[in-house]
Amino acid sequence: MGSGTYVGVIYAYPQYKARIGRVISLEERIHECVERSLNGKALPPQSAAMKAIQVYISWLSQHVSPPAELTWLRFPALSLKAQPDTNHGARLFERSCAGCHGADGHGTEMAPPLWGPHFFNIASGLARVSQAAAFIKGNMPITQPGTFSDADTFDIAAFVNSHPRPDYPPKMLDYPKGGKPTDVPY
C-alpha cells in the first residue's frame, strides 16, 4: 500500500500537529495540504470541493476498521549515515524519476511537478529532506516502490529540494510551541 495513503486517514483526525501547535480536524489538514503541498488557496469550508474531498477520503476508508495504529499512514523510518549527495541524487533522478516527472522536474501528464511554481512550497512537509526521502522510499519509483536504498532516497530528496520553490508567508507562525525539526528549510 506504500505510505502516506489516504486510506484510513479519516480515523487519524482530530490530531495534534506540532507545526500548528494544536489539535486540528481533517478539514484543517486538507487545507494544509492544499495550501502547502499543492501551493494552492484554501478551500471554502462548506464548498463542494471540500465536501467532495472528505467524501472521497471516507469512501477510501469504508472497509478499514479504526485500528489503534494506522501504521501505513506514516512514512518509513530511514537511517541517514552521511550528508546527502545532490550530484548522485541528480543522476538517480535522471535515471529513475525524469521519465515520469520530466527532466526539468516540472511534471508530465503521468506525474506532478517536483519543483517550480506549481508544486509544494517551502512550508510543505515534503520540503524537509527527511520527509521527502521517506515518501520516496515508501512510494517510488512507482513501478517498484521501496527499491531505493535509504541513502539513495536522501540523495534524490536533497536534489529535488535543492531547487527553488514558492514561499509561504504564514510559515512564520509555524511551531508556536517550539520543536521545529532541524531540516525545516526556513
Residue frames as a rotation matrix with the C-alpha (Angstrom) as fourth column:
MET 1
0.568 0.823 0.000 0.00
0.823 -0.568 0.000 0.00
0.000 0.000 -1.000 0.00
GLY 2
-0.090 -0.659 0.746 3.01
0.475 -0.687 -0.550 2.32
0.876 0.305 0.375 0.19
SER 3
-0.384 -0.024 -0.923 2.97
0.889 -0.281 -0.362 5.12
-0.251 -0.959 0.129 2.72
GLY 4
-0.866 0.081 -0.494 1.20
-0.065 -0.997 -0.049 8.41
-0.496 -0.011 0.868 3.04
THR 5
-0.746 0.646 0.163 -2.03
0.467 0.332 0.819 6.96
0.475 0.688 -0.550 1.66
TYR 6
-0.585 0.641 0.498 -5.47
-0.702 -0.707 0.086 8.43
0.407 -0.299 0.863 2.33
VAL 7
0.089 0.621 -0.779 -6.90
-0.005 0.782 0.623 5.00
0.996 -0.051 0.073 3.25
GLY 8
0.201 0.103 -0.974 -7.89
0.884 0.410 0.226 5.20
0.423 -0.906 -0.009 6.91
VAL 9
-0.757 -0.591 0.281 -6.80
0.433 -0.774 -0.462 8.82
0.490 -0.228 0.841 7.33
ILE 10
0.018 0.858 0.513 -10.34
-0.212 -0.498 0.841 9.71
0.977 -0.124 0.173 8.40
TYR 11
0.773 0.273 -0.573 -9.61
0.410 0.473 0.779 7.86
0.484 -0.837 0.254 11.66
ALA 12
-0.181 -0.948 -0.262 -6.39
0.921 -0.070 -0.383 9.80
0.344 -0.311 0.886 12.30
TYR 13
-0.848 -0.066 0.526 -8.17
0.001 -0.992 -0.124 13.11
0.530 -0.104 0.841 12.92
PRO 14
0.874 -0.331 0.355 -8.62
-0.347 -0.938 -0.019 15.13
0.339 -0.106 -0.935 15.01
GLN 15
0.527 -0.804 -0.274 -4.87
0.816 0.569 -0.100 15.02
0.236 -0.170 0.957 15.68
TYR 16
0.704 -0.407 -0.582 -2.27
0.088 -0.763 0.640 17.22
-0.705 -0.502 -0.501 17.38
LYS 17
0.614 -0.550 0.566 0.10
0.686 0.019 -0.727 18.87
0.390 0.835 0.389 14.87
ALA 18
0.139 -0.664 -0.734 3.25
0.807 -0.353 0.473 20.43
-0.573 -0.659 0.487 16.29
ARG 19
-0.677 -0.418 0.606 3.60
0.718 -0.554 0.421 22.63
0.159 0.721 0.675 13.21
ILE 20
-0.049 0.767 0.639 0.28
0.209 -0.618 0.758 24.27
0.977 0.171 -0.131 14.08
GLY 21
-0.873 -0.402 0.278 0.65
-0.189 -0.246 -0.951 23.87
0.450 -0.882 0.138 17.85
ARG 22
-0.387 0.797 0.464 -2.82
-0.786 -0.021 -0.618 22.43
-0.483 -0.603 0.635 18.46
VAL 23
-0.487 0.366 0.793 -5.26
0.381 0.906 -0.184 19.68
-0.786 0.212 -0.581 17.59
ILE 24
-0.621 0.285 -0.731 -6.60
-0.709 -0.601 0.368 20.04
-0.335 0.747 0.575 14.05
SER 25
0.320 0.836 0.446 -9.52
-0.320 0.539 -0.779 18.49
-0.892 0.107 0.440 12.19
LEU 26
-0.100 -0.263 0.960 -9.41
0.747 0.618 0.247 16.55
-0.658 0.741 0.135 8.94
GLU 27
0.784 0.443 0.435 -10.79
0.620 -0.592 -0.515 19.63
0.029 0.673 -0.739 7.19
GLU 28
0.806 -0.544 -0.235 -7.92
-0.418 -0.803 0.424 21.73
-0.419 -0.244 -0.875 8.54
ARG 29
-0.064 -0.848 0.527 -5.43
0.048 0.525 0.850 19.08
-0.997 0.080 0.007 7.41
ILE 30
0.277 0.241 0.930 -6.94
0.916 0.227 -0.332 19.17
-0.291 0.944 -0.158 3.92
HIS 31
0.998 0.066 -0.011 -6.47
0.062 -0.972 -0.225 22.96
-0.025 0.224 -0.974 3.94
GLU 32
0.370 -0.929 0.004 -2.82
-0.414 -0.161 0.896 22.46
-0.832 -0.333 -0.444 4.91
CYS 33
-0.115 -0.395 0.911 -2.33
0.569 0.726 0.386 20.02
-0.814 0.563 0.142 2.05
VAL 34
0.622 0.421 0.661 -3.93
0.783 -0.327 -0.529 22.36
-0.006 0.846 -0.532 -0.47
GLU 35
0.984 -0.178 -0.025 -2.02
-0.176 -0.983 0.058 25.43
-0.035 -0.052 -0.998 0.71
ARG 36
0.312 -0.934 0.175 1.37
-0.650 -0.076 0.756 23.84
-0.692 -0.350 -0.631 1.37
SER 37
-0.259 -0.464 0.847 1.72
0.158 0.845 0.511 20.63
-0.953 0.267 -0.146 -0.63
LEU 38
0.137 0.373 0.917 -0.20
0.964 0.162 -0.210 21.86
-0.227 0.913 -0.338 -3.66
ASN 39
-0.802 -0.500 -0.326 0.73
0.469 -0.866 0.175 25.52
-0.370 -0.013 0.929 -3.23
GLY 40
-0.414 0.761 0.501 -2.92
0.587 -0.198 0.785 26.48
0.696 0.618 -0.365 -3.69
LYS 41
-0.631 0.335 0.700 -5.55
-0.583 -0.800 -0.143 28.54
0.512 -0.498 0.700 -1.93
ALA 42
-0.910 0.325 0.256 -7.61
-0.041 0.543 -0.839 27.21
-0.412 -0.774 -0.481 0.98
LEU 43
-0.649 0.759 0.048 -10.98
0.375 0.264 0.888 25.82
0.662 0.595 -0.456 0.00
PRO 44
-0.346 0.621 0.703 -14.07
-0.786 -0.602 0.145 27.47
0.513 -0.502 0.696 1.49
PRO 45
-0.774 -0.088 0.628 -15.19
-0.546 0.595 -0.590 25.28
-0.321 -0.799 -0.508 4.44
GLN 46
-0.057 0.851 0.521 -18.59
-0.095 0.515 -0.852 24.31
-0.994 -0.098 0.052 3.05
SER 47
-0.140 -0.043 -0.989 -17.57
-0.936 -0.319 0.146 24.30
-0.322 0.947 0.005 -0.60
ALA 48
0.868 0.465 -0.173 -18.44
-0.493 0.774 -0.397 21.44
-0.050 0.430 0.901 -2.93
ALA 49
0.285 -0.848 -0.447 -14.72
-0.386 0.325 -0.863 20.75
0.877 0.418 -0.235 -3.41
MET 50
-0.558 -0.484 0.674 -14.07
-0.793 0.072 -0.605 20.42
0.244 -0.872 -0.424 0.35
LYS 51
0.249 0.735 0.630 -17.08
-0.797 0.525 -0.298 18.16
-0.550 -0.428 0.717 0.80
ALA 52
0.833 0.056 -0.550 -16.01
-0.453 0.638 -0.622 16.05
0.316 0.768 0.558 -2.20
ILE 53
-0.186 -0.971 -0.149 -12.51
-0.550 0.228 -0.804 15.52
0.815 -0.067 -0.576 -0.78
GLN 54
-0.521 0.032 0.853 -13.93
-0.829 0.221 -0.514 14.48
-0.205 -0.975 -0.088 2.59
VAL 55
0.606 0.779 0.162 -16.43
-0.677 0.612 -0.408 12.10
-0.416 0.137 0.899 0.95
TYR 56
0.571 -0.474 -0.670 -13.63
-0.461 0.490 -0.739 10.60
0.679 0.731 0.061 -1.17
ILE 57
-0.545 -0.796 0.263 -11.42
-0.651 0.204 -0.731 10.04
0.528 -0.570 -0.630 1.88
SER 58
-0.153 0.589 0.794 -14.39
-0.825 0.366 -0.431 8.44
-0.544 -0.721 0.429 3.68
TRP 59
0.801 0.471 -0.369 -15.07
-0.598 0.606 -0.525 6.21
-0.024 0.641 0.767 0.68
LEU 60
0.100 -0.860 -0.500 -11.44
-0.532 0.379 -0.757 5.09
0.841 0.342 -0.420 0.53
SER 61
-0.762 -0.456 0.459 -11.66
-0.591 0.203 -0.781 4.17
0.263 -0.867 -0.424 4.22
GLN 62
0.141 0.985 0.100 -15.01
-0.940 0.102 0.326 2.36
0.311 -0.140 0.940 4.11
HIS 63
0.729 0.126 -0.673 -13.51
-0.076 0.992 0.103 -1.11
0.680 -0.024 0.733 4.56
VAL 64
-0.431 -0.897 -0.092 -11.00
0.146 0.031 -0.989 -0.08
0.890 -0.440 0.118 7.21
SER 65
0.638 0.539 -0.550 -11.85
0.624 0.056 0.779 -0.57
0.451 -0.840 -0.301 10.86
PRO 66
0.611 -0.435 0.661 -10.47
-0.478 -0.869 -0.130 2.12
0.631 -0.237 -0.739 13.09
PRO 67
0.450 -0.522 -0.725 -7.41
0.641 0.754 -0.145 0.28
0.622 -0.399 0.674 14.46
ALA 68
0.720 -0.258 -0.645 -5.34
0.520 -0.415 0.746 1.54
-0.460 -0.873 -0.165 17.34
GLU 69
-0.132 -0.821 -0.555 -2.50
-0.121 -0.542 0.831 2.40
-0.984 0.177 -0.028 14.97
LEU 70
0.927 0.372 0.051 -2.76
0.042 0.032 -0.999 3.26
-0.373 0.928 0.014 11.30
THR 71
0.205 -0.977 0.059 0.83
0.248 0.110 0.963 2.24
-0.947 -0.183 0.265 10.57
TRP 72
-0.075 -0.240 0.968 0.54
0.973 0.193 0.123 2.59
-0.216 0.951 0.219 6.80
LEU 73
0.881 0.419 0.219 -0.20
0.456 -0.876 -0.158 6.30
0.125 0.239 -0.963 7.13
ARG 74
0.654 -0.707 -0.270 3.32
-0.237 -0.530 0.814 7.00
-0.719 -0.468 -0.514 8.35
PHE 75
0.633 -0.592 -0.499 6.39
-0.617 0.004 -0.787 7.22
0.468 0.806 -0.363 6.22
PRO 76
0.734 -0.410 -0.541 9.06
0.503 0.864 0.027 4.57
0.457 -0.292 0.840 6.82
ALA 77
0.820 -0.558 -0.130 11.82
-0.195 -0.487 0.851 5.37
-0.538 -0.672 -0.508 9.31
LEU 78
0.811 -0.581 0.070 15.08
0.223 0.197 -0.955 5.93
0.541 0.790 0.290 7.47
SER 79
0.598 -0.715 -0.363 18.68
0.516 -0.004 0.857 6.00
-0.614 -0.700 0.366 8.51
LEU 80
0.907 -0.374 0.193 20.95
-0.087 -0.615 -0.783 8.77
0.412 0.694 -0.591 7.24
LYS 81
0.668 -0.714 -0.209 24.59
0.677 0.467 0.568 7.80
-0.308 -0.521 0.796 7.63
ALA 82
-0.545 -0.838 0.020 26.19
0.754 -0.479 0.449 10.62
-0.366 0.260 0.893 5.60
GLN 83
-0.348 0.378 -0.858 25.33
-0.285 -0.914 -0.288 14.01
-0.893 0.144 0.426 4.15
PRO 84
0.574 0.600 0.557 23.07
0.390 0.398 -0.830 13.63
-0.720 0.694 -0.005 1.11
ASP 85
-0.614 -0.789 0.020 24.86
0.275 -0.190 0.943 13.89
-0.740 0.584 0.334 -2.24
THR 86
0.297 0.806 -0.512 22.86
-0.244 -0.454 -0.857 16.09
-0.923 0.380 0.062 -4.61
ASN 87
-0.293 -0.451 -0.843 25.07
-0.936 -0.042 0.348 15.16
-0.192 0.892 -0.410 -7.57
HIS 88
-0.996 -0.009 0.086 24.31
-0.001 0.996 0.085 11.48
-0.087 0.084 -0.993 -7.04
GLY 89
-0.293 0.954 -0.061 20.66
0.282 0.025 -0.959 12.44
-0.914 -0.299 -0.276 -6.49
ALA 90
0.077 0.268 -0.960 20.65
-0.754 -0.614 -0.232 14.24
-0.652 0.742 0.155 -9.87
ARG 91
-0.739 -0.395 -0.546 21.97
-0.660 0.588 0.468 11.13
0.136 0.706 -0.695 -11.62
LEU 92
-0.864 0.479 0.157 19.37
0.366 0.811 -0.457 8.94
-0.346 -0.338 -0.875 -9.87
PHE 93
-0.062 0.864 -0.500 16.63
-0.117 -0.503 -0.856 11.43
-0.991 0.006 0.132 -10.73
GLU 94
-0.213 -0.090 -0.973 17.64
-0.935 -0.269 0.230 11.42
-0.282 0.959 -0.027 -14.39
ARG 95
-0.888 -0.243 -0.390 17.70
-0.363 0.891 0.272 7.60
0.282 0.383 -0.880 -14.49
SER 96
-0.819 0.492 -0.296 14.68
0.564 0.782 -0.263 6.77
0.102 -0.383 -0.918 -12.32
CYS 97
-0.283 0.720 -0.634 12.43
0.573 -0.404 -0.713 9.82
-0.769 -0.565 -0.298 -11.95
ALA 98
-0.659 -0.062 -0.750 12.66
-0.358 -0.851 0.385 12.07
-0.662 0.522 0.538 -15.02
GLY 99
-0.950 0.307 0.056 10.67
0.217 0.523 0.824 9.64
0.224 0.795 -0.563 -17.17
CYS 100
-0.086 0.965 -0.248 7.55
0.971 0.136 0.195 10.43
0.222 -0.224 -0.949 -15.12
HIS 101
0.385 0.242 -0.891 8.29
0.682 -0.725 0.097 13.83
-0.622 -0.645 -0.444 -13.56
GLY 102
0.948 -0.079 0.308 10.09
0.205 -0.591 -0.780 15.34
0.243 0.803 -0.544 -16.56
ALA 103
0.126 -0.991 -0.046 13.78
0.870 0.132 -0.474 16.06
0.476 0.019 0.879 -16.98
ASP 104
-0.464 -0.262 0.847 13.12
0.017 -0.958 -0.287 19.61
0.886 -0.119 0.448 -15.81
GLY 105
-0.881 0.116 -0.459 11.14
0.472 0.281 -0.836 18.39
0.032 -0.953 -0.302 -12.75
HIS 106
-0.812 0.572 -0.116 8.10
-0.555 -0.818 -0.149 20.38
-0.180 -0.057 0.982 -13.86
GLY 107
-0.232 0.756 0.612 5.88
-0.231 0.569 -0.790 17.32
-0.945 -0.324 0.043 -14.21
THR 108
-0.957 0.063 -0.284 4.21
-0.261 0.249 0.933 15.48
0.129 0.966 -0.222 -17.06
GLU 109
-0.028 0.989 -0.148 0.79
-0.782 0.071 0.619 14.06
0.623 0.133 0.771 -17.74
MET 110
0.164 0.022 -0.986 1.95
0.202 0.978 0.056 11.00
0.965 -0.208 0.156 -15.77
ALA 111
0.077 -0.268 -0.960 3.28
0.984 0.175 0.030 12.66
0.159 -0.948 0.277 -12.62
PRO 112
0.919 0.375 -0.120 3.24
0.393 -0.893 0.218 16.01
-0.026 -0.247 -0.969 -10.81
PRO 113
0.390 -0.800 0.455 5.99
-0.137 -0.539 -0.831 18.61
0.911 0.262 -0.320 -10.78
LEU 114
0.439 -0.333 -0.835 8.58
0.847 0.462 0.261 18.34
0.299 -0.822 0.485 -8.04
TRP 115
-0.389 -0.466 -0.795 9.81
0.651 -0.750 0.121 21.93
-0.652 -0.470 0.594 -8.11
GLY 116
-0.824 0.128 0.551 8.82
0.365 -0.624 0.691 25.21
0.433 0.771 0.468 -9.64
PRO 117
-0.830 0.456 0.321 5.76
-0.541 -0.798 -0.266 27.36
0.135 -0.395 0.909 -9.08
HIS 118
-0.003 0.945 -0.327 3.19
-0.805 0.192 0.561 24.59
0.593 0.265 0.761 -9.41
PHE 119
0.223 0.103 -0.969 4.06
0.321 0.931 0.172 22.20
0.920 -0.350 0.175 -6.62
PHE 120
0.594 0.198 -0.780 4.85
0.782 0.083 0.617 22.12
0.187 -0.977 -0.106 -2.94
ASN 121
0.617 -0.324 0.717 6.05
-0.203 -0.946 -0.253 25.30
0.760 0.011 -0.650 -1.32
ILE 122
-0.345 -0.929 0.134 8.76
-0.318 -0.018 -0.948 25.82
0.883 -0.369 -0.289 1.28
ALA 123
-0.440 0.244 0.864 6.34
-0.898 -0.083 -0.433 25.10
-0.034 -0.966 0.256 4.17
SER 124
0.586 0.599 -0.546 5.24
-0.634 0.758 0.153 21.69
0.506 0.257 0.824 2.90
GLY 125
0.681 -0.323 0.657 6.35
-0.379 0.612 0.694 18.63
-0.626 -0.722 0.295 4.81
LEU 126
0.775 -0.371 0.512 8.00
0.607 0.664 -0.437 17.42
-0.178 0.649 0.740 1.60
ALA 127
0.713 -0.573 0.403 10.28
-0.252 -0.747 -0.615 20.48
0.654 0.337 -0.677 1.65
ARG 128
0.413 -0.578 0.704 12.01
-0.794 0.149 0.589 18.69
-0.446 -0.802 -0.398 4.53
VAL 129
-0.233 -0.586 -0.776 14.62
-0.877 0.471 -0.093 16.34
0.420 0.659 -0.624 3.06
SER 130
-0.903 -0.124 0.412 13.85
-0.340 0.793 -0.506 13.68
-0.264 -0.597 -0.758 5.69
GLN 131
-0.054 0.973 0.226 10.14
-0.243 0.207 -0.948 13.65
-0.968 -0.106 0.226 4.81
ALA 132
0.443 0.150 -0.884 10.74
-0.885 -0.086 -0.458 13.71
-0.145 0.985 0.094 1.05
ALA 133
-0.584 -0.734 -0.347 13.22
-0.758 0.646 -0.092 10.83
0.292 0.209 -0.933 1.40
ALA 134
-0.754 0.357 0.552 10.74
-0.166 0.709 -0.685 8.80
-0.636 -0.608 -0.475 3.45
PHE 135
0.352 0.899 -0.262 7.98
-0.506 -0.053 -0.861 9.43
-0.787 0.436 0.436 0.89
ILE 136
0.149 -0.394 -0.907 10.30
-0.964 0.146 -0.222 8.36
0.220 0.907 -0.358 -1.93
LYS 137
-0.833 -0.525 0.174 11.33
-0.553 0.795 -0.248 5.24
-0.009 -0.303 -0.953 -0.01
GLY 138
-0.535 0.682 0.498 7.73
-0.057 0.559 -0.827 4.16
-0.843 -0.471 -0.260 0.56
ASN 139
0.431 0.901 -0.056 6.30
0.011 -0.068 -0.998 5.06
-0.902 0.429 -0.039 -2.84
MET 140
0.745 -0.192 -0.639 8.92
-0.656 -0.384 -0.650 5.42
-0.120 0.903 -0.412 -5.58
PRO 141
-0.892 0.203 -0.405 9.70
-0.452 -0.453 0.768 4.54
-0.028 0.868 0.496 -8.22
ILE 142
-0.076 0.990 0.117 6.03
-0.957 -0.039 -0.288 3.98
-0.281 -0.134 0.950 -8.92
THR 143
0.435 0.222 -0.872 6.75
-0.642 0.756 -0.128 0.68
0.632 0.615 0.472 -10.69
GLN 144
0.153 -0.452 -0.879 8.94
0.486 0.809 -0.332 -0.67
0.861 -0.376 0.343 -7.87
PRO 145
0.538 0.066 0.840 8.30
-0.510 -0.768 0.387 1.22
0.671 -0.637 -0.380 -4.62
GLY 146
0.870 -0.201 0.450 10.73
-0.389 0.283 0.877 0.58
-0.304 -0.938 0.168 -1.82
THR 147
0.805 -0.564 0.184 13.65
0.589 0.722 -0.363 -0.45
0.072 0.401 0.913 -4.04
PHE 148
0.372 -0.702 0.608 15.82
-0.166 -0.694 -0.700 2.62
0.913 0.159 -0.375 -3.46
SER 149
-0.226 -0.514 -0.827 18.30
0.834 0.338 -0.437 2.40
0.504 -0.788 0.353 -0.60
ASP 150
0.578 0.382 -0.722 17.89
0.749 -0.600 0.282 4.84
-0.325 -0.703 -0.632 2.28
ALA 151
-0.294 -0.793 -0.533 20.98
0.385 -0.609 0.693 6.73
-0.875 -0.002 0.485 1.08
ASP 152
-0.795 0.034 0.605 19.61
0.597 -0.127 0.792 6.96
0.104 0.991 0.081 -2.47
THR 153
0.252 0.960 0.121 16.29
0.892 -0.278 0.357 8.35
0.376 0.018 -0.926 -1.24
PHE 154
0.444 -0.169 -0.880 18.09
0.533 -0.739 0.411 11.04
-0.720 -0.652 -0.238 0.76
ASP 155
-0.664 -0.747 -0.028 20.22
0.385 -0.373 0.844 11.90
-0.641 0.550 0.535 -2.28
ILE 156
-0.506 0.565 0.652 17.17
0.748 -0.089 0.658 12.20
0.430 0.820 -0.378 -4.54
ALA 157
0.531 0.752 -0.392 15.26
0.845 -0.434 0.312 14.20
0.064 -0.497 -0.865 -1.92
ALA 158
0.073 -0.591 -0.803 18.21
0.451 -0.699 0.555 16.57
-0.889 -0.403 0.216 -1.43
PHE 159
-0.857 -0.352 0.377 18.46
0.473 -0.249 0.845 17.05
-0.203 0.902 0.380 -5.21
VAL 160
-0.110 0.906 0.408 14.73
0.837 -0.137 0.530 17.73
0.537 0.400 -0.743 -5.58
ASN 161
0.703 0.456 -0.546 14.72
0.705 -0.552 0.445 20.11
-0.099 -0.698 -0.710 -2.62
SER 162
-0.339 -0.870 -0.357 17.80
0.682 -0.489 0.543 21.97
-0.647 -0.059 0.760 -3.87
HIS 163
-0.575 0.215 0.789 15.56
0.670 -0.430 0.605 23.66
0.470 0.877 0.103 -6.44
PRO 164
-0.961 0.248 0.125 13.76
-0.277 -0.851 -0.445 26.91
-0.004 -0.463 0.887 -5.65
ARG 165
-0.462 0.880 -0.107 10.17
0.805 0.467 0.366 26.64
0.372 0.083 -0.924 -4.57
PRO 166
0.054 0.568 0.821 7.43
0.119 -0.820 0.560 29.11
0.991 0.068 -0.112 -3.74
ASP 167
-0.922 -0.305 0.237 7.40
-0.149 -0.287 -0.946 30.86
0.357 -0.908 0.219 -0.39
TYR 168
0.055 0.929 -0.367 4.59
0.625 0.255 0.738 30.52
0.778 -0.270 -0.567 2.15
PRO 169
-0.336 -0.300 0.893 4.46
-0.255 -0.883 -0.393 33.73
0.907 -0.360 0.221 4.19
PRO 170
0.594 0.602 0.534 2.35
-0.651 -0.030 0.758 32.29
0.472 -0.798 0.375 7.07
LYS 171
0.392 -0.508 -0.767 5.23
0.345 0.854 -0.389 29.86
0.853 -0.112 0.510 7.75
MET 172
-0.551 -0.650 0.523 6.45
-0.192 -0.511 -0.838 32.28
0.812 -0.562 0.157 10.40
LEU 173
0.111 0.684 0.721 3.51
-0.959 -0.116 0.258 31.16
0.260 -0.720 0.643 12.56
ASP 174
0.519 0.075 -0.852 4.64
-0.163 0.987 -0.012 27.51
0.839 0.145 0.524 12.44
TYR 175
-0.051 -0.509 -0.859 5.84
0.673 0.618 -0.406 25.63
0.738 -0.599 0.311 15.54
PRO 176
0.281 0.228 0.932 4.41
-0.309 -0.898 0.313 28.16
0.909 -0.376 -0.181 18.02
LYS 177
0.933 0.061 0.355 5.29
-0.359 0.246 0.900 25.84
-0.033 -0.967 0.251 20.91
GLY 178
0.016 -0.999 0.031 8.80
-0.917 -0.002 0.400 25.12
-0.399 -0.035 -0.916 19.62
GLY 179
0.076 -0.083 0.994 10.17
-0.061 0.994 0.088 21.81
-0.995 -0.067 0.071 18.47
LYS 180
0.732 0.157 -0.663 10.81
-0.634 -0.199 -0.747 22.78
-0.249 0.967 -0.046 14.86
PRO 181
0.767 -0.460 0.447 12.67
0.473 0.876 0.089 19.89
-0.432 0.143 0.890 13.17
THR 182
0.032 -0.890 -0.454 16.22
0.083 -0.450 0.889 20.69
-0.996 -0.066 0.059 12.15
ASP 183
-0.749 -0.375 0.547 15.59
0.529 0.158 0.833 20.09
-0.399 0.914 0.080 8.45
VAL 184
0.529 0.848 -0.021 12.72
0.717 -0.460 -0.524 22.57
-0.454 0.262 -0.851 8.12
PRO 185
-0.139 -0.732 0.667 14.12
0.980 -0.199 -0.015 24.83
0.143 0.652 0.745 5.36
TYR 186
0.131 0.182 0.975 13.04
0.165 -0.973 0.159 28.14
0.978 0.140 -0.158 6.94
